[in-house]
Amino acid sequence: MSSSIFRETLGAGVDVVMIHGWGMHSGVWRPFAQTLSPYCRVTLLDLPGHGASRAGADLSLDGIAQALLANAPERAHWLGWSLGATLALYIARHYPQRALSVTLLAGSARFTQAGHWPHAMEQAVFARFAQGLMDDYHATVLRFLGLQTWGLPNARLVLKQLQVTLAQRAEPDRRALMAGLIILRDIDLLEALPSLNMPLLVMLGGRDRLVPSEAGSAIAVLADQAEYCLIEGAGHIPFISHADLCRERLLAFWVRYDCRQSSL
């Protein structure tokens, strides 16, 4: 396995790979992953240029996907959050032999709006965010964390927890951050949905400021084996704000596709 990607494995059982979002690292998953580990073998990966992973030379979507695959189990359920959802769906589409199922958690098949896809962030809003990254990295990341916690009753506490977690590993590589934004801006995987030959679960928060909940029902129409779960009251980090509900929903989904757990 490639040594450039940080990898951590928890638990035993059917394999689950968890891919974090933009600007973060896999440590953000760890408390949630520990609740899954009695039922599944969870693999946590830092994206290239994030956390303890080196950026590498190829930061294209396929280059990142191949770096992750080189450090992942041969076949697994892929769970991606935000940018990680884009990567998980790309892997499911282009490397289907490696995926048992794919889950988009606070993620979508297209992150920015287009004429054929209004269920996404406005292009102008996204452009301002990308410009902010170049102008002031720390302020931009803080704003991004604030968007993730918006609307939560304990938003300040969760924001502080995210800041502490983020600081536990090195700051992301600036090239990797920009590469992630380019992926979120440009990649459209909607055309992959009708031919996706595996179970797909879309889990979105009803109060998500980054991925509108309408995207979930629209995706479910396009993919034959798709299930949509709306988490009312959740924002962009339902695995933190609504951890028990997320855990139960994920295990119920995976148990239908060879997960060994038998009781929730």
LUMTORRO-899978 format. One record per residue (C-alpha): residue in three letters; residue number from 0; chain; x, y, z. Coordinates in nm, 4 decimals. Layout:
<atoms>
ATOM   r   k c       xx       yy       zz
ATOM ALA NUM A        X        Y        Z
...
</atoms>
This chain:
<atoms>
ATOM   r   k c       xx       yy       zz
ATOM MET   0 A   0.0000   0.0000   0.0000
ATOM SER   1 A   0.1087   0.3563  -0.0704
ATOM SER   2 A   0.2868   0.5227   0.2207
ATOM SER   3 A   0.1868   0.8751   0.1138
ATOM ILE   4 A  -0.1690   0.8327   0.2450
ATOM PHE   5 A  -0.2438   0.8201   0.6174
ATOM ARG   6 A  -0.4572   0.5186   0.7009
ATOM GLU   7 A  -0.6234   0.4048   1.0224
ATOM THR   8 A  -0.8325   0.0917   1.0710
ATOM LEU   9 A  -1.0846   0.0285   1.3479
ATOM GLY  10 A  -1.2916  -0.2792   1.4296
ATOM ALA  11 A  -1.3570  -0.5992   1.2358
ATOM GLY  12 A  -1.6122  -0.7276   0.9890
ATOM VAL  13 A  -1.7231  -0.6127   0.6468
ATOM ASP  14 A  -1.5101  -0.3267   0.5168
ATOM VAL  15 A  -1.6257   0.0348   0.5240
ATOM VAL  16 A  -1.4088   0.3179   0.3884
ATOM MET  17 A  -1.4797   0.6689   0.5184
ATOM ILE  18 A  -1.3632   0.9735   0.3194
ATOM HIS  19 A  -1.3685   1.3153   0.4866
ATOM GLY  20 A  -1.4509   1.6535   0.3373
ATOM TRP  21 A  -1.2617   1.9556   0.2072
ATOM GLY  22 A  -1.0053   2.1139   0.4376
ATOM MET  23 A  -1.0503   1.8517   0.7096
ATOM HIS  24 A  -0.8809   1.5207   0.7930
ATOM SER  25 A  -0.9983   1.1746   0.8937
ATOM GLY  26 A  -0.9771   1.2586   1.2639
ATOM VAL  27 A  -1.3108   1.4355   1.2280
ATOM TRP  28 A  -1.4661   1.0920   1.1670
ATOM ARG  29 A  -1.2969   0.9100   1.4527
ATOM PRO  30 A  -1.5588   0.9352   1.7330
ATOM PHE  31 A  -1.8306   0.8341   1.4882
ATOM ALA  32 A  -1.6165   0.5574   1.3382
ATOM GLN  33 A  -1.5628   0.4119   1.6849
ATOM THR  34 A  -1.9400   0.3626   1.7188
ATOM LEU  35 A  -1.9410   0.1697   1.3899
ATOM SER  36 A  -1.6346  -0.0410   1.4675
ATOM PRO  37 A  -1.8162  -0.3110   1.6715
ATOM TYR  38 A  -2.0051  -0.4006   1.3529
ATOM CYS  39 A  -1.7707  -0.3277   1.0628
ATOM ARG  40 A  -1.4016  -0.2832   0.9876
ATOM VAL  41 A  -1.3689   0.0892   0.9281
ATOM THR  42 A  -1.0827   0.2352   0.7256
ATOM LEU  43 A  -1.0179   0.6080   0.7703
ATOM LEU  44 A  -0.8070   0.7810   0.5052
ATOM ASP  45 A  -0.6648   1.1329   0.4937
ATOM LEU  46 A  -0.7095   1.2843   0.1498
ATOM PRO  47 A  -0.3849   1.3760  -0.0297
ATOM GLY  48 A  -0.2492   1.6992   0.1131
ATOM HIS  49 A  -0.4774   1.6802   0.4170
ATOM GLY  50 A  -0.3897   1.5746   0.7701
ATOM ALA  51 A  -0.0968   1.3330   0.7680
ATOM SER  52 A  -0.1124   1.2526   0.3947
ATOM ARG  53 A   0.1355   1.4021   0.1498
ATOM ALA  54 A  -0.0142   1.5923  -0.1415
ATOM GLY  55 A   0.1507   1.3941  -0.4202
ATOM ALA  56 A   0.1933   1.5051  -0.7801
ATOM ASP  57 A  -0.1485   1.4146  -0.9228
ATOM LEU  58 A  -0.4320   1.6029  -0.7542
ATOM SER  59 A  -0.6852   1.5427  -1.0283
ATOM LEU  60 A  -1.0058   1.3641  -0.9345
ATOM ASP  61 A  -0.8795   1.0349  -1.0737
ATOM GLY  62 A  -0.5351   1.0846  -0.9209
ATOM ILE  63 A  -0.6874   1.1312  -0.5763
ATOM ALA  64 A  -0.9206   0.8357  -0.6298
ATOM GLN  65 A  -0.6295   0.6095  -0.7223
ATOM ALA  66 A  -0.4329   0.7206  -0.4157
ATOM LEU  67 A  -0.7296   0.6286  -0.1965
ATOM LEU  68 A  -0.7856   0.2966  -0.3721
ATOM ALA  69 A  -0.4204   0.2039  -0.3221
ATOM ASN  70 A  -0.4806   0.2235   0.0528
ATOM ALA  71 A  -0.8318   0.0806   0.0693
ATOM PRO  72 A  -0.9581  -0.2767   0.1113
ATOM GLU  73 A  -1.0213  -0.4694  -0.2089
ATOM ARG  74 A  -1.3995  -0.4306  -0.1727
ATOM ALA  75 A  -1.5833  -0.2065   0.0694
ATOM HIS  76 A  -1.8839   0.0088   0.1389
ATOM TRP  77 A  -1.7716   0.3642   0.0590
ATOM LEU  78 A  -1.8982   0.6457   0.2801
ATOM GLY  79 A  -1.8081   0.9979   0.1715
ATOM TRP  80 A  -1.8840   1.3248   0.3445
ATOM SER  81 A  -1.9083   1.6490   0.1420
ATOM LEU  82 A  -1.6082   1.6468  -0.0978
ATOM GLY  83 A  -1.5533   1.2878   0.0135
ATOM ALA  84 A  -1.8969   1.2030  -0.1262
ATOM THR  85 A  -1.7880   1.3219  -0.4708
ATOM LEU  86 A  -1.4820   1.0979  -0.4495
ATOM ALA  87 A  -1.6828   0.7992  -0.3248
ATOM LEU  88 A  -1.9346   0.8349  -0.6081
ATOM TYR  89 A  -1.6551   0.8705  -0.8635
ATOM ILE  90 A  -1.4922   0.5513  -0.7352
ATOM ALA  91 A  -1.8245   0.3676  -0.7448
ATOM ARG  92 A  -1.8751   0.4784  -1.1055
ATOM HIS  93 A  -1.5248   0.4201  -1.2435
ATOM TYR  94 A  -1.4009   0.1387  -1.0180
ATOM PRO  95 A  -1.7233  -0.0526  -0.9413
ATOM GLN  96 A  -1.5352  -0.3742  -0.8651
ATOM ARG  97 A  -1.4009  -0.2008  -0.5512
ATOM ALA  98 A  -1.7369  -0.0881  -0.4097
ATOM LEU  99 A  -2.0161  -0.2829  -0.2401
ATOM SER 100 A  -2.2240   0.0329  -0.2008
ATOM VAL 101 A  -2.1789   0.4085  -0.1849
ATOM THR 102 A  -2.3182   0.6622   0.0621
ATOM LEU 103 A  -2.3276   1.0368   0.0016
ATOM LEU 104 A  -2.3385   1.2054   0.3425
ATOM ALA 105 A  -2.4009   1.5800   0.3095
ATOM GLY 106 A  -2.2788   1.5410  -0.0471
ATOM SER 107 A  -2.4162   1.5327  -0.3980
ATOM ALA 108 A  -2.3464   1.4296  -0.7552
ATOM ARG 109 A  -2.2893   1.7963  -0.8415
ATOM PHE 110 A  -2.1888   2.0585  -0.5832
ATOM THR 111 A  -2.2481   2.3805  -0.7815
ATOM GLN 112 A  -2.5518   2.4947  -0.9756
ATOM ALA 113 A  -2.5980   2.4452  -1.3494
ATOM GLY 114 A  -2.8889   2.4975  -1.5845
ATOM HIS 115 A  -2.9887   2.1335  -1.5493
ATOM TRP 116 A  -2.9187   2.1183  -1.1740
ATOM PRO 117 A  -3.0529   2.3947  -0.9462
ATOM HIS 118 A  -3.0173   2.1849  -0.6287
ATOM ALA 119 A  -2.6714   2.3137  -0.5391
ATOM MET 120 A  -2.4608   2.6108  -0.4328
ATOM GLU 121 A  -2.4722   2.9178  -0.6567
ATOM GLN 122 A  -2.1642   2.9568  -0.8758
ATOM ALA 123 A  -2.1096   3.3166  -0.7600
ATOM VAL 124 A  -2.1140   3.2134  -0.3933
ATOM PHE 125 A  -1.8670   2.9363  -0.4637
ATOM ALA 126 A  -1.6376   3.1739  -0.6561
ATOM ARG 127 A  -1.6254   3.4117  -0.3599
ATOM PHE 128 A  -1.5356   3.1232  -0.1330
ATOM ALA 129 A  -1.2510   3.0135  -0.3618
ATOM GLN 130 A  -1.1195   3.3700  -0.3815
ATOM GLY 131 A  -1.1299   3.3903  -0.0039
ATOM LEU 132 A  -0.9062   3.0845   0.0172
ATOM MET 133 A  -0.6396   3.2614  -0.1852
ATOM ASP 134 A  -0.6763   3.5865   0.0096
ATOM ASP 135 A  -0.6956   3.4530   0.3670
ATOM TYR 136 A  -0.6798   3.0791   0.4276
ATOM HIS 137 A  -0.7513   3.0857   0.8018
ATOM ALA 138 A  -1.0518   3.3174   0.7752
ATOM THR 139 A  -1.1929   3.1105   0.4890
ATOM VAL 140 A  -1.1618   2.7830   0.6790
ATOM LEU 141 A  -1.3232   2.9395   0.9864
ATOM ARG 142 A  -1.6119   3.0604   0.7708
ATOM PHE 143 A  -1.6434   2.7130   0.6209
ATOM LEU 144 A  -1.6595   2.5561   0.9667
ATOM GLY 145 A  -1.9243   2.8098   1.0621
ATOM LEU 146 A  -2.1373   2.7088   0.7635
ATOM GLN 147 A  -2.1110   2.3459   0.8702
ATOM THR 148 A  -2.2411   2.4175   1.2205
ATOM TRP 149 A  -2.5025   2.6776   1.1253
ATOM GLY 150 A  -2.8430   2.6241   1.2810
ATOM LEU 151 A  -2.7342   2.3752   1.5454
ATOM PRO 152 A  -2.8514   2.4515   1.9010
ATOM ASN 153 A  -2.4948   2.3933   2.0258
ATOM ALA 154 A  -2.3244   2.5476   1.7232
ATOM ARG 155 A  -2.0495   2.7246   1.9178
ATOM LEU 156 A  -1.9509   2.4098   2.1047
ATOM VAL 157 A  -1.9445   2.1998   1.7875
ATOM LEU 158 A  -1.7468   2.4708   1.6066
ATOM LYS 159 A  -1.4887   2.4668   1.8850
ATOM GLN 160 A  -1.4681   2.0874   1.8680
ATOM LEU 161 A  -1.4073   2.1024   1.4933
ATOM GLN 162 A  -1.1345   2.3625   1.5384
ATOM VAL 163 A  -0.9620   2.1491   1.8024
ATOM THR 164 A  -0.9859   1.8385   1.5824
ATOM LEU 165 A  -0.8554   2.0206   1.2773
ATOM ALA 166 A  -0.5549   2.1500   1.4721
ATOM GLN 167 A  -0.4491   1.7977   1.5734
ATOM ARG 168 A  -0.2815   1.7445   1.2356
ATOM ALA 169 A  -0.0902   1.9639   0.9929
ATOM GLU 170 A  -0.2660   2.2359   0.7957
ATOM PRO 171 A  -0.3818   2.1196   0.4525
ATOM ASP 172 A  -0.1550   2.1745   0.1552
ATOM ARG 173 A  -0.2712   2.4824  -0.0380
ATOM ARG 174 A  -0.2473   2.2980  -0.3707
ATOM ALA 175 A  -0.4655   2.0210  -0.2334
ATOM LEU 176 A  -0.7213   2.2715  -0.1064
ATOM MET 177 A  -0.7440   2.4405  -0.4450
ATOM ALA 178 A  -0.7629   2.1042  -0.6206
ATOM GLY 179 A  -1.0558   2.0104  -0.3975
ATOM LEU 180 A  -1.2359   2.3337  -0.4799
ATOM ILE 181 A  -1.1840   2.2756  -0.8515
ATOM ILE 182 A  -1.3372   1.9294  -0.8150
ATOM LEU 183 A  -1.6362   2.0695  -0.6275
ATOM ARG 184 A  -1.6799   2.3466  -0.8850
ATOM ASP 185 A  -1.6408   2.1452  -1.2036
ATOM ILE 186 A  -1.7253   1.7792  -1.1489
ATOM ASP 187 A  -2.0692   1.6625  -1.2574
ATOM LEU 188 A  -2.1470   1.2980  -1.1822
ATOM LEU 189 A  -2.5193   1.3186  -1.2512
ATOM GLU 190 A  -2.4798   1.1247  -1.5755
ATOM ALA 191 A  -2.3291   0.8372  -1.3774
ATOM LEU 192 A  -2.6390   0.7839  -1.1655
ATOM PRO 193 A  -2.8698   0.5990  -1.4102
ATOM SER 194 A  -2.6008   0.3380  -1.4820
ATOM LEU 195 A  -2.4764   0.3016  -1.1241
ATOM ASN 196 A  -2.5012  -0.0702  -1.0587
ATOM MET 197 A  -2.4886  -0.0769  -0.6801
ATOM PRO 198 A  -2.6867   0.0446  -0.3774
ATOM LEU 199 A  -2.6686   0.4194  -0.3178
ATOM LEU 200 A  -2.7694   0.5968   0.0034
ATOM VAL 201 A  -2.8029   0.9754   0.0115
ATOM MET 202 A  -2.8177   1.1308   0.3596
ATOM LEU 203 A  -2.8726   1.5062   0.3788
ATOM GLY 204 A  -2.9486   1.7494   0.6576
ATOM GLY 205 A  -3.2629   1.9564   0.6364
ATOM ARG 206 A  -3.0706   2.2680   0.7457
ATOM ASP 207 A  -2.7565   2.2163   0.5375
ATOM ARG 208 A  -2.6281   2.5513   0.4025
ATOM LEU 209 A  -2.3949   2.3829   0.1515
ATOM VAL 210 A  -2.5976   2.0979  -0.0026
ATOM PRO 211 A  -2.9729   2.1663  -0.0378
ATOM SER 212 A  -3.1909   1.8813   0.0805
ATOM GLU 213 A  -3.3782   1.8897  -0.2519
ATOM ALA 214 A  -3.0719   1.7317  -0.4102
ATOM GLY 215 A  -3.1422   1.4055  -0.2297
ATOM SER 216 A  -3.4856   1.3408  -0.3750
ATOM ALA 217 A  -3.3632   1.4472  -0.7200
ATOM ILE 218 A  -3.0717   1.2018  -0.7042
ATOM ALA 219 A  -3.3027   0.9231  -0.5873
ATOM VAL 220 A  -3.5074   0.9671  -0.9052
ATOM LEU 221 A  -3.1987   0.9320  -1.1249
ATOM ALA 222 A  -3.0446   0.6206  -0.9657
ATOM ASP 223 A  -3.2386   0.2931  -0.9684
ATOM GLN 224 A  -3.0947   0.1574  -0.6429
ATOM ALA 225 A  -3.0931   0.4867  -0.4527
ATOM GLU 226 A  -3.2380   0.5516  -0.1089
ATOM TYR 227 A  -3.2797   0.9002   0.0328
ATOM CYS 228 A  -3.2692   0.9828   0.4037
ATOM LEU 229 A  -3.3510   1.3383   0.5132
ATOM ILE 230 A  -3.2263   1.4231   0.8617
ATOM GLU 231 A  -3.4481   1.7020   0.9880
ATOM GLY 232 A  -3.2681   1.9609   1.1957
ATOM ALA 233 A  -2.9222   1.8554   1.0798
ATOM GLY 234 A  -2.6798   2.0799   0.8961
ATOM HIS 235 A  -2.3668   1.9774   0.7074
ATOM ILE 236 A  -2.2261   1.7502   0.9808
ATOM PRO 237 A  -2.5064   1.5059   1.0696
ATOM PHE 238 A  -2.2536   1.2424   1.1816
ATOM ILE 239 A  -2.1698   1.4803   1.4680
ATOM SER 240 A  -2.5008   1.6548   1.5364
ATOM HIS 241 A  -2.7202   1.3453   1.4824
ATOM ALA 242 A  -2.4669   1.0681   1.5330
ATOM ASP 243 A  -2.7044   0.8007   1.6662
ATOM LEU 244 A  -2.9533   0.8465   1.3833
ATOM CYS 245 A  -2.6753   0.8367   1.1236
ATOM ARG 246 A  -2.5272   0.5245   1.2751
ATOM GLU 247 A  -2.8589   0.3406   1.2821
ATOM ARG 248 A  -2.9443   0.4406   0.9256
ATOM LEU 249 A  -2.6051   0.3399   0.7903
ATOM LEU 250 A  -2.6020   0.0037   0.9662
ATOM ALA 251 A  -2.9551  -0.0700   0.8465
ATOM PHE 252 A  -2.8402   0.0079   0.4911
ATOM TRP 253 A  -2.5206  -0.1960   0.5085
ATOM VAL 254 A  -2.6802  -0.4974   0.6790
ATOM ARG 255 A  -2.8872  -0.5517   0.3658
ATOM TYR 256 A  -2.5641  -0.5766   0.1689
ATOM ASP 257 A  -2.3576  -0.8226   0.3738
ATOM CYS 258 A  -2.2710  -0.6214   0.6869
ATOM ARG 259 A  -2.2363  -0.8748   0.9725
ATOM GLN 260 A  -2.4140  -0.6713   1.2395
ATOM SER 261 A  -2.7477  -0.8161   1.3444
ATOM SER 262 A  -2.9051  -0.5782   1.5937
ATOM LEU 263 A  -2.9235  -0.2012   1.6174
</atoms>
